[in-house]
Amino acid sequence: MALLSFTITWLLLFQQNINAEYYTAVIDITKAWRLSQELVSDLNSYIALEERRLNRIRKVVKVLDANGSISDASSTLSQQNNDLEEYLGNPINAYLTMKRLSSSWKSQISQLVDNVPNGFQKGDTDGSDYLNISDAQNTITMNTIRSRVKQHTDMLPGDNDVSGAVDAILRLQSTYKLPARQLAYGQLIDNLSTPQLSAAQCLEVGRHAYSQGDFEQSEEWFRVAYDRLFDELEQKKEVDAQGTTIASDETEENGETEPTVGQILDYLAYSLGRQGRYAEALNVTRLLIEEEPTNTRAINNEAFYVEQIDRGEGRIGPNPRSQATSKHDQETELYESLCRNENPFPTVPSRHLTCQYYTPHAFFRIGPIKEETLNPDPRIVMWYDLIFPSEIEKIKELATPRSTIMSSFEQYFLSPTSLTCGPFSFSAWLPHSMTEITDQISQRIRAVTGLSLETAEDLQVGNYGLGGHYAPHFDFGRKREKDAFEVKNGNRIATIIFYLSDVQAGGATVFNRIGTRVVPKKGAAGFWFNLLPSGEGDLRTRHAACPVLAGSKWVMNLWFHERGQEFHRPCELERGAIETDDGF
């Protein structure tokens, strides 16, 4: 009996040990099944988080690949604009592209990409077919992708670039006297498709003008922002009435927040108040209080404006335009009027403005130069078809990788080192003997000008983009500028400027002391002497490059120096005029 009890007890213990294995214990299998369901739930949660992260990355891709981006993969852009340069030559397109590429997603993209595991390497799949990844793809790890994403992100424009783009739009508006409404509603110039600016974008331009103290210009933009906001609200009502929904919030994707009526009225009232237009500011402030009855600052401003009006302060309407007092202000006004083709100078008699076939050298005996005299004294001429289209394209190819980059963006938004107020261009220097093309062009220049290239500078290629311009300047060094050029080469005696592109609007070269205006013509070249025969500087050759309103302006300059020209342009018997210090 005792033996039987021992045997039964031993068997029960043995059975209990066996039941500890999953494949025999039902209760443990049940537990394993429940754990698997919890794992499924956890993995689904992880997938949801990954999907959210991937959706955020997809939004960034959508922003970058939107119509108007600089992505080569943008099929929409390719369909609408075969020429990317032409597309970005529209200042509104350029501004919107830069704004899109500098959006708030830049600060998020590195974090989004950093949150993914490293790439799959060979053998990671243990021979299974779950992941069919080629050997070439296996060599691209996530570390490489992260590095490239960071590098490319850092090269895209930032806030300073967008600010510069807004500066350029305001400069174009001021120079060419364009109403803000015309710019905002896509009416830049005739026969040019231009997108409209949103209320948020108009508000941004107005705020930028306000920060620079230009309250009249900011007022104009705030009024347009107000109108655009109501346009957008009406558009949303129409969409809602049709029972359709607007796709993902574009303003959010572009880093914009739709302004409120109160925000726009607040800025508008301040702009009017800063101009001393208290009655108008009071009316706008009262509209603001209707929108935001608890706005304490607006209530205090209302009391201030009432007090100023009761004291007889303020005025109605914009300030009368004050007359420029300084030489530089007067020069700027004159220069801008010439850019608008408003010439205050006496008209040069037509008998002095001639066109002729010109054969300065045996090289041109079969094909004479087409020469137009733009001004008789100082003599400024235009030579047409002096450079061929195939040569122009080659020069652009040579210049682009050698460009002097002055900004964080690419070639359509960069500037040459000497460009004083136009931050959206670039320049490059090409030696005369660099290639067969540059050598041929240099010899052609020598033949048409009759001047020696012994001390001439290299060919300088420049591209002016968004608002790109060159303020009034002399090409020669003034007497007080002792170190302007090397003594052994002498001063800049003459200038030749090739126009390598047509420009849709703006971009003229203007001589602001004689009223001559040179409009860019692809393949043509302008030429003039900077010095008098005596070697004195000719102050009448002060000139400027007008802002490019639409298009991309390519030029190529060459400056001749005095040394080596003694027998090509000899001194006259009389000394002539002496260069004076005119304060410029």
Secondary structure in CASP SS format (residue, H / E / C, confidence):
PFRMAT SS
TARGET T0000
AUTHOR 0000-0000-0000
METHOD secondary structure of the structure
MODEL  1
M C 1.00
A H 1.00
L H 1.00
L H 1.00
S H 1.00
F H 1.00
T H 1.00
I H 1.00
T H 1.00
W H 1.00
L H 1.00
L H 1.00
L H 1.00
F H 1.00
Q H 1.00
Q H 1.00
N H 1.00
I H 1.00
N C 1.00
A C 1.00
E C 1.00
Y C 1.00
Y C 1.00
T C 1.00
A C 1.00
V H 1.00
I H 1.00
D H 1.00
I H 1.00
T H 1.00
K H 1.00
A H 1.00
W H 1.00
R H 1.00
L H 1.00
S H 1.00
Q H 1.00
E H 1.00
L H 1.00
V H 1.00
S H 1.00
D H 1.00
L H 1.00
N H 1.00
S H 1.00
Y H 1.00
I H 1.00
A H 1.00
L H 1.00
E H 1.00
E H 1.00
R H 1.00
R H 1.00
L H 1.00
N H 1.00
R H 1.00
I H 1.00
R H 1.00
K H 1.00
V H 1.00
V H 1.00
K H 1.00
V H 1.00
L H 1.00
D C 1.00
A C 1.00
N C 1.00
G C 1.00
S C 1.00
I C 1.00
S C 1.00
D C 1.00
A C 1.00
S C 1.00
S H 1.00
T H 1.00
L H 1.00
S H 1.00
Q H 1.00
Q H 1.00
N C 1.00
N C 1.00
D C 1.00
L H 1.00
E H 1.00
E H 1.00
Y H 1.00
L H 1.00
G C 1.00
N C 1.00
P H 1.00
I H 1.00
N H 1.00
A H 1.00
Y H 1.00
L H 1.00
T H 1.00
M H 1.00
K H 1.00
R H 1.00
L H 1.00
S C 1.00
S C 1.00
S C 1.00
W C 1.00
K H 1.00
S H 1.00
Q H 1.00
I H 1.00
S H 1.00
Q H 1.00
L H 1.00
V H 1.00
D H 1.00
N C 1.00
V C 1.00
P C 1.00
N C 1.00
G C 1.00
F C 1.00
Q C 1.00
K C 1.00
G C 1.00
D C 1.00
T C 1.00
D C 1.00
G C 1.00
S C 1.00
D C 1.00
Y C 1.00
L C 1.00
N C 1.00
I C 1.00
S C 1.00
D H 1.00
A H 1.00
Q H 1.00
N H 1.00
T C 1.00
I C 1.00
T C 1.00
M H 1.00
N H 1.00
T H 1.00
I H 1.00
R H 1.00
S H 1.00
R H 1.00
V H 1.00
K H 1.00
Q H 1.00
H H 1.00
T H 1.00
D H 1.00
M H 1.00
L C 1.00
P C 1.00
G C 1.00
D H 1.00
N H 1.00
D H 1.00
V H 1.00
S H 1.00
G H 1.00
A H 1.00
V H 1.00
D H 1.00
A H 1.00
I H 1.00
L H 1.00
R H 1.00
L H 1.00
Q H 1.00
S H 1.00
T H 1.00
Y C 1.00
K C 1.00
L C 1.00
P C 1.00
A H 1.00
R H 1.00
Q H 1.00
L H 1.00
A H 1.00
Y C 1.00
G C 1.00
Q C 1.00
L C 1.00
I C 1.00
D C 1.00
N C 1.00
L C 1.00
S C 1.00
T C 1.00
P C 1.00
Q C 1.00
L C 1.00
S C 1.00
A H 1.00
A H 1.00
Q H 1.00
C H 1.00
L H 1.00
E H 1.00
V H 1.00
G H 1.00
R H 1.00
H H 1.00
A H 1.00
Y H 1.00
S H 1.00
Q C 1.00
G C 1.00
D C 1.00
F H 1.00
E H 1.00
Q H 1.00
S H 1.00
E H 1.00
E H 1.00
W H 1.00
F H 1.00
R H 1.00
V H 1.00
A H 1.00
Y H 1.00
D H 1.00
R H 1.00
L H 1.00
F H 1.00
D H 1.00
E H 1.00
L H 1.00
E H 1.00
Q H 1.00
K H 1.00
K H 1.00
E H 1.00
V H 1.00
D H 1.00
A H 1.00
Q C 1.00
G C 1.00
T C 1.00
T C 1.00
I C 1.00
A C 1.00
S C 1.00
D C 1.00
E H 1.00
T H 1.00
E H 1.00
E H 1.00
N C 1.00
G C 1.00
E C 1.00
T C 1.00
E C 1.00
P C 1.00
T C 1.00
V H 1.00
G H 1.00
Q H 1.00
I H 1.00
L H 1.00
D H 1.00
Y H 1.00
L H 1.00
A H 1.00
Y H 1.00
S H 1.00
L H 1.00
G H 1.00
R H 1.00
Q C 1.00
G C 1.00
R C 1.00
Y H 1.00
A H 1.00
E H 1.00
A H 1.00
L H 1.00
N H 1.00
V H 1.00
T H 1.00
R H 1.00
L H 1.00
L H 1.00
I H 1.00
E H 1.00
E H 1.00
E C 1.00
P C 1.00
T C 1.00
N C 1.00
T H 1.00
R H 1.00
A H 1.00
I H 1.00
N H 1.00
N H 1.00
E H 1.00
A H 1.00
F H 1.00
Y H 1.00
V H 1.00
E H 1.00
Q H 1.00
I H 1.00
D H 1.00
R C 1.00
G C 1.00
E C 1.00
G C 1.00
R C 1.00
I C 1.00
G C 1.00
P C 1.00
N C 1.00
P C 1.00
R C 1.00
S C 1.00
Q C 1.00
A C 1.00
T C 1.00
S C 1.00
K H 1.00
H H 1.00
D H 1.00
Q H 1.00
E H 1.00
T H 1.00
E H 1.00
L H 1.00
Y H 1.00
E H 1.00
S H 1.00
L H 1.00
C H 1.00
R C 1.00
N C 1.00
E C 1.00
N C 1.00
P C 1.00
F C 1.00
P C 1.00
T C 1.00
V C 1.00
P C 1.00
S H 1.00
R H 1.00
H H 1.00
L C 1.00
T C 1.00
C E 1.00
Q E 1.00
Y E 1.00
Y E 1.00
T C 1.00
P C 1.00
H C 1.00
A H 1.00
F H 1.00
F H 1.00
R C 1.00
I C 1.00
G C 1.00
P C 1.00
I E 1.00
K E 1.00
E E 1.00
E E 1.00
T E 1.00
L E 1.00
N E 1.00
P C 1.00
D C 1.00
P C 1.00
R C 1.00
I E 1.00
V E 1.00
M E 1.00
W E 1.00
Y E 1.00
D C 1.00
L C 1.00
I C 1.00
F C 1.00
P H 1.00
S H 1.00
E H 1.00
I H 1.00
E H 1.00
K H 1.00
I H 1.00
K H 1.00
E H 1.00
L H 1.00
A H 1.00
T H 1.00
P H 1.00
R H 1.00
S C 1.00
T E 1.00
I C 1.00
M C 1.00
S C 1.00
S C 1.00
F C 1.00
E C 1.00
Q H 1.00
Y H 1.00
F H 1.00
L C 1.00
S C 1.00
P C 1.00
T C 1.00
S C 1.00
L C 1.00
T C 1.00
C C 1.00
G C 1.00
P C 1.00
F C 1.00
S E 1.00
F E 1.00
S E 1.00
A E 1.00
W E 1.00
L E 1.00
P C 1.00
H C 1.00
S C 1.00
M C 1.00
T C 1.00
E H 1.00
I H 1.00
T H 1.00
D H 1.00
Q H 1.00
I H 1.00
S H 1.00
Q H 1.00
R H 1.00
I H 1.00
R H 1.00
A H 1.00
V H 1.00
T H 1.00
G C 1.00
L C 1.00
S C 1.00
L C 1.00
E C 1.00
T C 1.00
A C 1.00
E C 1.00
D C 1.00
L E 1.00
Q E 1.00
V E 1.00
G E 1.00
N E 1.00
Y E 1.00
G C 1.00
L C 1.00
G C 1.00
G C 1.00
H C 1.00
Y E 1.00
A E 1.00
P E 1.00
H E 1.00
F C 1.00
D C 1.00
F C 1.00
G C 1.00
R C 1.00
K C 1.00
R C 1.00
E C 1.00
K C 1.00
D C 1.00
A C 1.00
F C 1.00
E C 1.00
V C 1.00
K C 1.00
N C 1.00
G C 1.00
N C 1.00
R E 1.00
I E 1.00
A E 1.00
T E 1.00
I E 1.00
I E 1.00
F E 1.00
Y E 1.00
L C 1.00
S C 1.00
D C 1.00
V C 1.00
Q C 1.00
A E 1.00
G E 1.00
G C 1.00
A C 1.00
T E 1.00
V E 1.00
F E 1.00
N C 1.00
R C 1.00
I C 1.00
G C 1.00
T E 1.00
R E 1.00
V E 1.00
V C 1.00
P C 1.00
K C 1.00
K C 1.00
G C 1.00
A C 1.00
A E 1.00
G E 1.00
F E 1.00
W E 1.00
F E 1.00
N C 1.00
L E 1.00
L C 1.00
P C 1.00
S C 1.00
G C 1.00
E C 1.00
G E 1.00
D C 1.00
L H 1.00
R H 1.00
T H 1.00
R C 1.00
H E 1.00
A E 1.00
A E 1.00
C C 1.00
P C 1.00
V E 1.00
L E 1.00
A E 1.00
G C 1.00
S C 1.00
K E 1.00
W E 1.00
V E 1.00
M E 1.00
N E 1.00
L E 1.00
W E 1.00
F E 1.00
H E 1.00
E C 1.00
R C 1.00
G C 1.00
Q C 1.00
E C 1.00
F C 1.00
H C 1.00
R C 1.00
P C 1.00
C C 1.00
E C 1.00
L C 1.00
E C 1.00
R C 1.00
G C 1.00
A C 1.00
I C 1.00
E C 1.00
T C 1.00
D C 1.00
D C 1.00
G C 1.00
F C 1.00
END
